[in-house]
């Protein structure tokens, strides 16, 4: 795949360099707009091929070929804004062993926060505006610089769950909706309902808030079911998708 992506990028670059930026005189006037659009599409394809080439070059290390890797995935609710894109209501920990994803538990953020021992002094705005006397994982994405907030989230996860992470990813409801547009609806047998790109937020809110009580795990269980169904469906998508 790396060789194929590198070859594709090289061929697209050669083609892009061969074609002039403006339509040559030999192109009829009625096709000039089509030429410009095709030229723009070619540049976009070239960027995509370059990103794919770069991703494939690092992918073996990212998924732990020849070893193990563990990543935190922060589920950010972009309906409740925070500096990195949304409130961290839940998170998952992805564990890879020699390139295979073998574990993916989902946690409610309050479940982890409840295991934090000791006092962590929060930034002044969190203390003054949110009224929090302590700093928790749920507010760890205080810095708009994502790498900085990611390191803080990893610190909180290590302190609360004793899990050392190799990296952190954040996704929000728009990202999940985009994935569901690619996979199609997810049938959740345990809930006897179907989740799709249009009703994801409403169903997640329903299972987070209806019949909620302190210590409830219903949101975590629902998101776990969605995540498991999503990964299963992604792995079964035809190559053309």
C-alpha atoms as one frame of an Amber mdcrd trajectory, in Angstrom:
protein
   0.000   0.000   0.000   2.872   2.358   0.772   4.467   1.664  -2.605   1.157
   2.114  -4.407   0.405   5.422  -2.677   3.926   6.705  -3.392   3.613   5.758
  -7.066   0.180   7.371  -7.301   1.457  10.601  -5.744   4.396  10.676  -8.166
   2.146  10.179 -11.202  -0.356  12.803 -10.040   2.472  15.273  -9.410   3.891
  14.687 -12.900   0.462  15.161 -14.444  -0.214  18.287 -12.396   3.153  19.736
 -13.376   2.576  18.980 -17.054  -0.796  20.713 -17.282  -0.665  24.542 -17.339
  -2.493  26.447 -14.630  -4.738  28.161 -17.185  -6.553  26.385 -20.027  -4.358
  26.350 -23.140  -5.665  28.038 -26.307  -6.437  24.645 -27.854  -9.192  24.054
 -25.267 -12.567  25.269 -26.638 -14.150  28.107 -24.659 -17.091  25.983 -23.561
 -14.708  23.528 -21.840 -12.500  26.059 -20.057 -14.505  25.902 -16.822 -14.307
  22.111 -16.924 -10.537  22.315 -17.371 -10.148  24.634 -14.368 -12.355  22.388
 -12.229 -10.376  19.298 -13.269  -7.121  21.091 -12.479  -8.409  21.943  -8.990
  -9.584  18.356  -8.464  -6.166  17.095  -9.524  -4.481  19.270  -6.880  -6.919
  17.937  -4.284  -6.225  14.315  -5.313  -2.500  15.001  -5.070  -2.858  16.331
  -1.505  -4.952  13.304  -0.538  -2.365  10.945  -2.016   0.394  12.743  -0.104
  -1.518  12.441   3.188  -2.223   8.765   2.490   1.452   8.194   1.723   2.474
   9.870   4.991  -0.147   7.978   7.015   0.851   4.596   5.594   4.508   5.279
   6.373   3.695   5.713  10.077   0.789   3.265  10.338   2.843   0.166  11.263
   4.230   1.974  14.285   0.876   3.548  15.171  -0.958   0.212  15.333   1.868
  -1.558  17.125   3.226  -3.956  14.515   5.805  -5.958  16.420   4.625  -4.528
  19.727   1.746  -2.896  21.558   0.127   0.525  21.466  -2.615   2.112  23.542
  -4.555   5.266  22.674  -7.182   7.367  24.349 -10.170   8.476  22.264 -11.985
  11.470  23.726 -15.639  11.719  22.724 -16.266  15.460  22.642 -19.817  16.796
  22.609 -19.555  19.776  20.270 -23.019  20.895  21.369 -21.317  21.967  24.614
 -18.298  23.943  23.511 -14.840  23.616  24.996 -11.464  24.864  23.690 -10.621
  21.700  21.702 -14.110  21.297  20.277 -16.506  19.991  22.899 -17.153  18.709
  26.396 -15.511  15.356  27.155 -18.457  13.243  28.259 -16.946   9.832  27.568
 -13.749   8.287  26.309 -12.438   4.962  25.051  -9.073   3.271  25.278  -7.965
   1.469  22.119  -5.394  -1.284  22.623  -3.429  -2.729  19.694  -1.225  -5.814
  19.781   0.928  -6.454  16.717  -1.441  -4.459  14.510  -4.674  -5.957  15.837
  -7.221  -4.006  17.868  -7.969  -6.325  20.776  -9.678  -4.131  23.365 -11.832
  -1.008  23.276 -13.573  -0.277  26.594 -15.649   2.922  26.839 -15.749   4.936
  30.056 -18.049   7.621  31.341 -15.847  10.596  32.221 -17.459  10.915  35.654
 -16.570   7.278  36.329 -12.896   8.135  35.873 -13.135  11.484  37.661 -14.589
   9.760  40.701 -11.365   7.759  41.040  -9.061  10.777  41.147  -7.270  10.924
  44.466  -6.027  14.175  45.917  -6.543  17.766  44.860  -5.564  19.167  41.463
  -5.724  22.950  41.371  -7.740  24.073  38.322  -6.962  27.089  36.132  -8.600
  30.268  37.394 -11.325  30.395  34.685 -12.430  26.832  35.512 -12.605  27.787
  39.167 -14.335  31.147  38.658 -16.624  30.462  35.688 -17.429  26.763  36.066
 -17.316  26.867  39.853 -15.016  23.839  40.074 -12.763  23.632  43.123 -10.834
  20.688  41.658  -9.526  19.875  38.177 -10.766  16.701  36.468 -10.429  14.863
  33.172 -13.746  16.285  31.979 -12.173  19.774  31.942  -8.694  18.715  30.845
  -9.174  20.169  27.341  -8.884  23.692  28.715  -6.061  24.670  26.338  -7.020
  25.261  22.674  -3.628  23.783  21.705  -4.710  20.170  21.315  -1.335  18.502
  22.016  -1.198  20.362  25.340  -4.729  19.314  26.297  -4.060  15.754  25.082
  -1.061  15.418  27.406  -3.206  16.630  30.302  -5.934  14.113  29.472  -3.325
  11.355  29.402  -2.086  12.480  32.814  -5.593  12.305  34.297  -6.239   8.873
  32.744  -2.977   7.578  34.161  -3.823   8.898  37.624  -7.400   7.606  37.646
  -7.250   4.335  35.679  -3.530   3.587  35.862  -3.424   3.413  32.062  -0.372
   4.784  30.246  -1.247   5.956  26.744   0.860   6.300  23.612  -1.330   9.058
  22.224  -4.732  10.709  22.268  -7.383  11.253  19.608 -10.471  13.436  19.886
 -13.647  12.979  17.876 -16.946  14.815  18.113 -20.511  14.201  17.036 -19.849
  15.559  13.541 -17.056  13.004  13.107 -19.244  10.140  14.282 -22.088  11.307
  12.055 -19.684  11.361   9.111 -18.638   7.793   9.866 -22.272   6.726  10.059
 -22.902   8.306   6.674 -20.158   6.051   5.320 -21.214   2.882   7.123 -24.956
   3.337   7.015 -27.284   2.822  10.012 -26.210   0.697  12.974 -28.667  -1.843
  14.341 -28.264  -2.124  18.111 -29.914  -5.430  18.976 -29.604  -4.957  22.738
 -31.539  -1.690  22.508 -33.898  -2.716  19.702 -33.209   0.507  17.862 -31.304
   1.823  14.875 -28.778   4.668  15.087 -27.927   6.724  12.027 -26.172   9.985
  11.148 -29.359  11.988  11.737 -30.443  10.644  15.124 -27.067   9.916  16.776
 -27.062  13.000  18.989 -30.691  12.600  20.052 -30.256   8.920  20.963 -27.003
   9.570  22.825 -28.665  12.345  24.838 -31.651  10.131  25.552 -29.523   7.330
  26.976 -27.404   9.819  28.907 -30.256  11.691  30.577 -33.495   9.664  30.714
 -33.806   7.714  33.980 -30.348   8.887  34.991 -29.258   8.382  38.574 -25.888
   8.846  40.324 -23.633   5.943  39.452 -25.627   5.078  36.342 -23.639   3.425
  33.538 -26.327   3.677  30.877 -24.501   6.296  28.781 -21.261   4.291  28.841
 -23.108   1.098  27.893 -24.943   2.776  25.009 -21.768   4.340  23.607 -19.975
   0.999  23.972 -22.701  -0.644  21.898 -22.443   2.090  19.247 -18.630   1.871
  19.144 -18.614  -1.917  18.843 -21.242  -1.871  16.090 -19.410   0.923  14.262
 -16.033  -0.833  14.283 -17.661  -4.072  13.148 -19.427  -2.322  10.284 -16.304
  -0.374   9.257 -14.297  -3.594   9.056 -16.958  -5.115   6.792 -17.234  -2.230
   4.339 -16.441  -3.121   0.708 -13.175  -1.700  -0.619 -15.087   0.607  -2.983
 -16.490   2.500   0.046
